[in-house]
Amino acid sequence: MTQPGSTPNRPRRGAGCLQSLLVLAVILGLGYGASKIFGDESSKSKGSSSSSSSASDGKGGSWEIGDCGGPDPENKPDGYRAFDCDEQGATFKALKIEDASFLPNAIQCPAGTDLIIQVSRVFGSGDGGKGGGIPTNTVCGRNLTGDHPGDAGAGGGQLVEGDCVSATAKEIACASAGANDFKVLGLVKEKTECPAATTEPMQLMMAMGRPYDVICGGKV
């Protein structure tokens, strides 16, 4: 799915107190779990904290498919910044670039996305890289290593068709699914839209911006 992208530009420093600075804020470490109306408590992001750190980006706001990034050593533990793909610090490559959103649920990345990073612009001295600023776009990233929790069925990333969930709509790895678990056959707005093989349509709690309200569960 990835295609070679242009090498990220290095930052140009300008004078004045309104010098713009790009920051990256991890808004989704390994995705977010769905929440069922009937008893699921897993509405928090899996593998990520509720607050996000940020880091200097240095790309001038222009991310493209194929660009790479990685952890920022100057903004630990959750800060990320742009790297050339052949640099030692690069750990992920951009699969897709989405528009920014103040509603995390509204960002839907493709299958295979291992982490989602929000790019924001701050002005002047900013907030010291603490996650503020105006969101400009969102990077759907895939790890450069062989570790891909965002692959369908792997148990991480955003919920996609082919994933597996428990009876309480919590995403699990399909390899560990049992008789009481389900495979995701569809993600739709209404139960009537589920495919015929659905045995457990799961109505989710309301979430602003999320493109689906029902998980169509079938036999694993």
N, C-alpha and C positions, 0 to 999 in steps of 0.2 A: 504494500500500500504506500510505502514511503518512496519518495523520489528525491534525487540529489537536489539540494537547495543551494542558494548562494551563500558564500562565507559571511557570517555576521560581521557587520561593520563595527569597528572600534569606536568608542565614544569620542566626541569632540567637545572639549571643555570650553564653555563660553563665559564671558565676564558678566558681572551683575548679580544682584540678589535673586533674580527670577530665572536663573539658569534651570532648565528642566532636567529632571533626573528620572529615569525609568526604574521601577522596582518590580520584582517578581514576588508574588505571594502564593504559596501553595494553598489552594482552596480545597484540594481533594488528594489525599495521599494515595489511597487505594480505592477511592470511590465512596459512595454512600449506600447504606442499606435501605430497602423499602420498609414502610411501616404499615401493618395491617390495622384495620379498624378494630378487629377482635383480638386484642391482647399482645401485639408485638411492640417491644420497646426499642427496637433497633433503628432509630431515626438519625443517629449520629453517624458521621463519616467513619468508615472502617479504616483503621491504620493512620488516622490523622487526628490532631487535636482540634478542639473547638475554636481556638485562636490560631492565627497563622502568622508566621514570620515572613519577612521580605528581604530582598537583596537588590543591590545595584545591577541593572541589566546590561546597559551599554550597547543596545541595538538600535537606539534612536526610535523605538516604537514600531519597527517594521520586522515582524516575524513572518517567515515563510515555511511551507512544508519542506522538511529535510534539514532545517536548522537544528542545532544541538545546544544543549545546556547541561548544567550539573550543579551540585551543591556549591554555595559560595562560602569559602573558608573564613571570610570576614563577617559573615552574618549567620552564624550557627544558632540553633540546630536545623532550622527549616528553610533557610534562605537559599535561593537558586539564582544563577546568572547565566548569561550566554557564553558558550565556548565554541571554538572551531571543533568540528566533529572528530578531528584527529588529535586533539589535545588530550592530555592525560586526565583532566578534570571532567570531561564530557561523560555523562551517564545516560542521557536520553536524547531521542530525536523526535521532532515534531511530526506527528501523523496528520494533523489537521489543525487549522487555525479558525477559531470561532469568534464571533463578536463577544464583547464583554457583557457581563450582566451582574446586577446587584443581587440577583436571585440565583444562588448556586444550583438549585434544582432545574433551572431553565437551560443549563449547559448540558447537552447530550453529545458525548464524544463517540466515535466509532468503536466497535469491538476491537480489542487489542490495545486499548489505551490503558497504560499502567499508572499514570498520574496526570492530574489536571492542574495547570498553573495559570493563575490570573496575572496578567501584566497590567500595571498601573503607572500612571504618570503623576509625579508630585513636583511642586515648584519651590524655588528658593531652597532653604535648608531642609524643607520637608519634615518628615517625622523620624528621621534617623533610620529609615528602613524598617519600620515597625508595622507595615501592612496598610498604611493609609494611601491617599491619593485617589485619582480618578481612573477607574478601570478602562483600559483601551482595547484589549482583546484577550482571548483565552487560548492557551496552548494545550492541545491534546498530545501528551508525550508517551512514547514507548521506550522502555529500557533498552539500552544497547547491549546488555548482557542477556543471558538465556533465561533470566527470571522474568516471567510474564504473567503476573496475577490477573491482568486484564483480559486475557484470552477467554473466550466463551467456555464456561465449565470449570475454570481454574479456581473460582471462589473469591476473586477480588475484582477491582475495577467497578465501573457502573454496571447496573443490571442490564443484560442484553438477552436476546433470544438465544437459547442453547445453554444458558446458565442453569443452576439448580438452586432451589430454595427449600427451607424447612416448612413445616406446617404453619409457622408463625411468620412466613414471608421473609425470613432472614437468609441472605445468600450464603451458600455453602459450596464447597468443591464437589463436583459431580462424582469424583472418585470415592468420596466418603458418604454419598447419599444412600439412604436406606428405604425401606418399604413405605415409610410415612412421609417421605420427601417428594418433591415434584421438580420436573423440568419445565423451564420457562418456554412456552410455545408461542407466546405473544405478549406485547405490552400495549394495551389499548385504553381508550377512554371509557367505554361501556362494556359490560359483561356480554352483551349481545354480539359484540364484535369478535369475541374469542373464536378460535378455530374449533372445528367439530370434535377434535381429539381431546379438548380440554375437559378435565375431570374436577378441577378445583379452581374456579375463578375467584381470585382474591381481591376484594375491594380495599383500596388503600386509604389511609388518612389523607386529608386535603394537604397539598403542598403547592404553594404558589409557583407557577412557572413550569412545573413538571409536565412533560408532554403526554403522560399516561396516568391513569387512575386505577387500572386493574391489571393484575398479573394473571395471565392465563396459564394455570398449572396443569401439567399432564403427568402421566406415569413415567418414572425414570427408566 
